[in-house]
Amino acid sequence: MDKELSKLFNTGPVVVFKWDIENSSVVSVSENAEDIFGYSLDEITSGSAFLFKVIRNNNISKITKLIFEIKKSDSDTFTIDNFEIKLKNKKIKWIKIHLKIEKNNDNKPIFCSGYAIDITNEVETEKKLKESETKYRIISEYSTDIIFMISRTGKVLYINKPVKEASGINASEVVGKNFRKFVPISEIPRCLSKLTKAFLGKEVRNFRTYAINDKKELIPIEISGKLINYKGRKVALGFVRDVSEQVEYENELKKLSSAVEFSVNGVLITDSSGRTEYLNKKYSKISGFNYSDLKGKLFRLFESRNSALFNEMSDSINSKGAWQDEFYQKTKTGKPYWEHISVAPIYSKKKEIINYIIITQDVTNRIKVEKELILAKEKAEESDRLKSAFLANMSHEIRTPLNAILGFADFIKNKDLEIEKHKKFAGIILESGTHLLDLINNIVNLAKLEAGQVEINESSVNIKDLFEELYMIFQPNIQNPDIEFSCQIKDQHLIKEFISDKTGIKQIFINLISNALKFTEKGYVKYTCKYMKDKLLFTVEDTGIGIPQNFKKEIFGRFSQVYNISEKYGGTGLGLSIVKENVKLFGGKIWLETEINKGTSFYIEFPYLLPDKKSFW
């Protein structure tokens, strides 16, 4: 048994020794002292010199005091905590010593028997903990965030100084109080729920709630925390931030986001490279593309960074801070539209572009209106030009027959004038008067059509009688033998008469046939009628000079004539305009086919309304 104990003492972590108090020397020591202190047994037991080798200077007074207490004290046991020694290799160790005093017959201490335990690890650990605690306390006190520790019951165990700046309440007024005193009643259940979560070992992150300041005002705060061990007990360590500015910013951001989301304009935001990060509902409505269609994809303006358009945009952003233009686009379904695009950069604090915001508008209607206004302006200018030409021409057209009437009327006054000349001059006067009357009638008819004052006299129109009457009007006056004049009614067994304004219909054909005969020098002029699915199709066809293709739409305009033909053929340019307005007024439509130097065919379509059917008005 003694051998086993001896082995245990000689190899374990505890050094057993005997110390001669009077001589301050070690008398005997266990063998494991060599391993622990680094000195041999002979060195350890060499006398008082060893004591001064291992004891550091700052501990000599402690030993001196200990010896003094041993000699004077009646106690026979002593303990030295955290005794610092120096090893042979110059390293430092900490030991704890327990002493038992042996006295002689005179009750004088002569020996100390005891043991020393290596507590270096414990001392170093405690030292680090103290340093750590000091460091973290300093960090805590100078932190801009509020740091607190709280018990399971909600008692505040610690809180740092920034609580004063945030709430106006001193830390000393908070410590020892329950947190419930500093939050609104409505928030207590939510806070308790998070506290319970923390003590269950679950981390709490970014918990938003409210605290009450010294003015009884609510402060929005954000709490993060977790469970820790502190001085042998579990506590919740938390970090609190005043998020008043952030909440205000978030509220403003919500307002802006709402404004953007429900904006009347399309809004798309990209990253610095032009890849889509956001688009609002209006953009989807305009383009037909949803966020999932475009997420992470390059916006079309950024697809080719070497293009002239991209360079133009970049130059404008660099010089003016923004860029805008209009494009002809197509929606997701292929529907075309005009789009106005504005692009502006968003900069970081370092003045680097981090995003682009793109505002789009569907300006199709505006472009359409602008084009219509331009067209209307051009038409108005053309109308003014034509009216000016018309007035100049009209002056000539009116003066010519009027001069003839006045001139030949003066001749007729001569009593000595021969009968044949008298008749001839009278005929010229009659012809000029008729021409002047036709001219005035055209002007009056145009004025009535423009004013909407034309009266429609609905009656039954016999097509055969109409065609024969027209033939009798024109045939006797055709003096050119190279022109064949004819008319034809197809499907006579199906069509005989229809409801319309007889006078107006007659005037339409008179104008068209007159023009055909005027502009045809050789060939034929014919007018026809045929039945087509409850409609009547009339044609007036000639082999005259024809009309240029680019003038087909303008030929029905007021005062319009081709190539200034009035110089050769005369006329005011009102006839076809009156024809078109009358055809439209009587429920029909008119169009033409023509070829230069080969002739023109006018087609007029009227509803075939029988006398017992409802009229077209």
C-alpha positions, 0 to 999 in steps of 0.5 A: 500500500505504501508503495502504491501511495509513493508511486501516486505522489511521485507521478501525479500533478500534486508536488508533496514536499517538506520545508525547513522553516528556520533555514528556508529550505526544502528538506524533501520533495516528491519526484514529480517536482522535476517534471513540474518545476524543471529543476532536479531533486538535488537542486530543489533540496540544495538549500535556501538558494532554490527558494530565491530561484523560483520565487519572483521578486514581487512574491518575496514579501509575500513569503516573508509575511507568510513565515512571520505569520507561521511563527506568530500564529497559533494556527497549524494550517495555511493556504497560499492561493495563486502563488507565482513561480519561475521555472528553470526555463524562465516560464511562469507557473501558478501554484496553490500551496497547502501547509501543515505546521510541525512544532517542537516541544517548545511549540515553536514551528520548525517544519511545514509539510504540504503539497503544491498544485499547478493551477496555471491553466485556471489562473490564465483562464480566469485572467483571460476572462477578466480581460475579456470582460473588461474589454467587452464592458468597455465596448459595451459602454462605448457602443452606439447600440444599447446592450442589455442582459435580462433574466428569465423573469424579465428583470434587467441585469445590465444595460449600457450607457447609450440607453440614456441618449436613446430614451432619456433614462439613465442606465441605473434607473433601468437595471433591476427593473422589469422590462415591462415598465419600459414597453407599451402594454400592447407590446408586452405579449410579443416581447414575452414571446421573444424572451421565451424563445431566447431562453429556449435557445433560439436566436432572436433577430431583428425583432421590431417593437416599441419602447417608452422614453422619459417623455412617455413617447413611443420609440420604434426599436429593433432587438436581436439577442440570444441565450448566454452563460454569465457568471454561472447563470443563463441570461438573455443578451440583447442588442437594441437599435433605435430605428426611428430614422429607418422606420421613417425612411421605410414609410417614405419608401413605401409611399414612393414605392406605392407611387411608383407601383401605381404610377400612370407611367411605366417604371423599370429599374435595372442594375448598373449593367442594365439587367432588369431588377424591377418593373411596375404594373403600368410597364407590364400593361404597356408592354405586355411583359411581366417581371418574370419575363424580364428578370435579370435580362438586359433592357433592350437599350443595353443589349449592344454597348457599341451601338450609336444609340447606346453611345448617344444615351451614355453621352447624354447621361454624362453631360445632362444627367438623363436621356430621352427619346421615342421609339416604335415598339411592339408588345409581347403579343406583337401589337405595335405602339409608340413609346417615350423613354426617359433614362436616368442613373442612380448614384452611390455615395461614391458617385458610381452608377448602381442602377438605372431608372427607366420611365416609359409612356405609351404615346401612340395616341399623342403621335397619332394626334400629332400626325393628324394635326400635321396632316390637317395643317397640310390639308388646310394649307393645301385648301388655302392654296387651292382656294387662292388658285380657285379665286384667281381662276374664278375671276377668269371663269366669271369674267370670260362669259361676262365679257362675252355677254357684255361685249356681244350685247353691245354689238346687238344694239347696232340696228344695222347688224345683219340678221345672221350675225345678230343670231350668232351673237345672241347664241354666244350671249346665251351660251356664256350666260348658261356657262355663268349660271352653271358656275354660279350653281356649282358655287351655291351647291358647294356652299349648301353642302358645306353648310349642310343645307341641301334638301333631299327630295325622296322619290322614285327614280326610273333608271331607263328614263334617267339614262334616256334623259341624260343621253338626250342632254349630251348627244346633240352637243357632241360635235367630235366625230371621234367620240362614241357616246353610249349607255347600257342598263344590264339586268333590266328584268331585275331593276327598273326604279329605286328610291333616291333624290332624282334631281341630285342623282341626275346632277351627279351623272351630268357632272361625271359625263361632262368631265368624261366628254371634256377630257376625252378627244378620241374613243368613247364615253359610256355610262352603265348600270347593273344589279349587285346584291341589293345594290345598284352599281353605276359606271361612267367610263371614258378613254380620255387623258386619265388621272395620275395614281398619286392624285387619285385621293386628291381628285375629289378635293375641293378646287382640285385639278390635275396639272393645272388643266384648267388652262387647257380645259377650263373648269373650277375644280368643284365638280367632283367634290360636289359629286362625292358629297352628293353620293355620300348624302344619298347613301352611296359611295364612289371610287375610280380606276384610271390609267394615264392616256388610257382613260378613267372609270368612275364607279358609284354604288347606291342601295337598291331601295324599292318604292315599298322599302324604307329609305336610306335616311 
